[in-house]
């Protein structure tokens, strides 16, 4: 679990038990979140978003605003497991 601050809001970042990544990757996720900045505060309670990084893959975040500002990394999907379908 990590704590960080963006735009005066104190956030907690936690990782779902099924997510197993190295400490360096966790730090990279935090740095990526800091680049999002104020956009992070626009997500309502119960929503989710995806961040794509070249090194880690697609990172899925769940947003909680009550009782605290909490982001949970619920899953990480490496790029080799991405599939897209052209409609």
HUKA-V151267 format. One record per residue. N is the residue number from 1. PHI is phi in degrees with one decimal (none if undefined). BURIAL is # if it has 16 or more other C-alpha atoms within 10 Angstrom, else .. D_LAST is the distance of its C-alpha to the last C-alpha in Angstrom with 2 decimals. Layout:
n=N phi=PHI burial=BURIAL d_last=D_LAST
n=N phi=PHI burial=BURIAL d_last=D_LAST
This chain:
n=1 phi=none burial=. d_last=39.60
n=2 phi=-127.7 burial=. d_last=39.74
n=3 phi=-117.0 burial=. d_last=40.80
n=4 phi=-150.5 burial=. d_last=39.77
n=5 phi=-122.7 burial=. d_last=40.16
n=6 phi=-136.1 burial=# d_last=37.83
n=7 phi=52.6 burial=. d_last=39.09
n=8 phi=79.8 burial=. d_last=42.04
n=9 phi=-100.2 burial=. d_last=40.07
n=10 phi=-92.8 burial=. d_last=40.90
n=11 phi=-109.5 burial=# d_last=37.95
n=12 phi=-116.3 burial=# d_last=38.02
n=13 phi=-111.2 burial=# d_last=35.46
n=14 phi=-129.5 burial=# d_last=35.49
n=15 phi=-121.0 burial=# d_last=33.65
n=16 phi=-59.3 burial=. d_last=32.68
n=17 phi=-57.0 burial=. d_last=34.89
n=18 phi=-78.5 burial=. d_last=32.03
n=19 phi=-91.2 burial=. d_last=31.26
n=20 phi=-119.4 burial=. d_last=33.59
n=21 phi=-136.4 burial=. d_last=33.70
n=22 phi=-76.2 burial=. d_last=36.56
n=23 phi=-60.0 burial=. d_last=38.49
n=24 phi=-62.0 burial=. d_last=37.37
n=25 phi=-67.7 burial=. d_last=33.71
n=26 phi=-61.5 burial=# d_last=34.73
n=27 phi=-63.9 burial=. d_last=36.51
n=28 phi=-64.4 burial=. d_last=33.48
n=29 phi=-64.6 burial=# d_last=31.44
n=30 phi=-61.6 burial=. d_last=34.25
n=31 phi=-62.8 burial=. d_last=34.40
n=32 phi=-65.0 burial=. d_last=30.68
n=33 phi=-64.4 burial=# d_last=31.24
n=34 phi=-64.2 burial=# d_last=34.17
n=35 phi=-72.6 burial=. d_last=32.00
n=36 phi=-67.5 burial=. d_last=29.82
n=37 phi=59.9 burial=. d_last=33.12
n=38 phi=-64.1 burial=. d_last=33.29
n=39 phi=-58.4 burial=. d_last=29.55
n=40 phi=-60.9 burial=# d_last=30.37
n=41 phi=-70.6 burial=. d_last=32.67
n=42 phi=-85.3 burial=. d_last=30.01
n=43 phi=-78.3 burial=. d_last=28.26
n=44 phi=-77.9 burial=. d_last=29.74
n=45 phi=-57.7 burial=. d_last=31.28
n=46 phi=87.0 burial=. d_last=28.96
n=47 phi=-88.2 burial=. d_last=25.84
n=48 phi=-142.5 burial=# d_last=24.00
n=49 phi=-149.0 burial=. d_last=22.38
n=50 phi=-119.1 burial=. d_last=21.08
n=51 phi=-118.0 burial=. d_last=22.76
n=52 phi=-103.1 burial=. d_last=21.59
n=53 phi=-127.2 burial=. d_last=24.55
n=54 phi=-67.6 burial=. d_last=24.91
n=55 phi=-80.0 burial=. d_last=27.92
n=56 phi=-100.9 burial=# d_last=27.07
n=57 phi=123.0 burial=# d_last=23.30
n=58 phi=-87.6 burial=# d_last=21.35
n=59 phi=-109.7 burial=# d_last=24.09
n=60 phi=-102.3 burial=# d_last=23.58
n=61 phi=-111.8 burial=# d_last=26.28
n=62 phi=-106.1 burial=# d_last=27.58
n=63 phi=-109.2 burial=# d_last=29.74
n=64 phi=-122.5 burial=# d_last=33.06
n=65 phi=-116.8 burial=. d_last=35.40
n=66 phi=-130.1 burial=. d_last=38.12
n=67 phi=-82.0 burial=. d_last=40.67
n=68 phi=-135.3 burial=. d_last=39.75
n=69 phi=-83.7 burial=# d_last=36.94
n=70 phi=-127.4 burial=# d_last=35.26
n=71 phi=-110.8 burial=# d_last=32.13
n=72 phi=-116.6 burial=# d_last=31.32
n=73 phi=-79.4 burial=# d_last=29.26
n=74 phi=-88.1 burial=# d_last=27.77
n=75 phi=-166.2 burial=# d_last=25.85
n=76 phi=-130.1 burial=# d_last=25.10
n=77 phi=-115.6 burial=. d_last=22.25
n=78 phi=-65.1 burial=. d_last=23.04
n=79 phi=-55.8 burial=. d_last=20.56
n=80 phi=-67.7 burial=. d_last=20.81
n=81 phi=-104.8 burial=. d_last=19.27
n=82 phi=-89.3 burial=. d_last=16.06
n=83 phi=-132.0 burial=. d_last=12.85
n=84 phi=-130.3 burial=. d_last=9.40
n=85 phi=-123.5 burial=. d_last=6.12
n=86 phi=-82.1 burial=. d_last=3.79
n=87 phi=-72.7 burial=. d_last=0.00
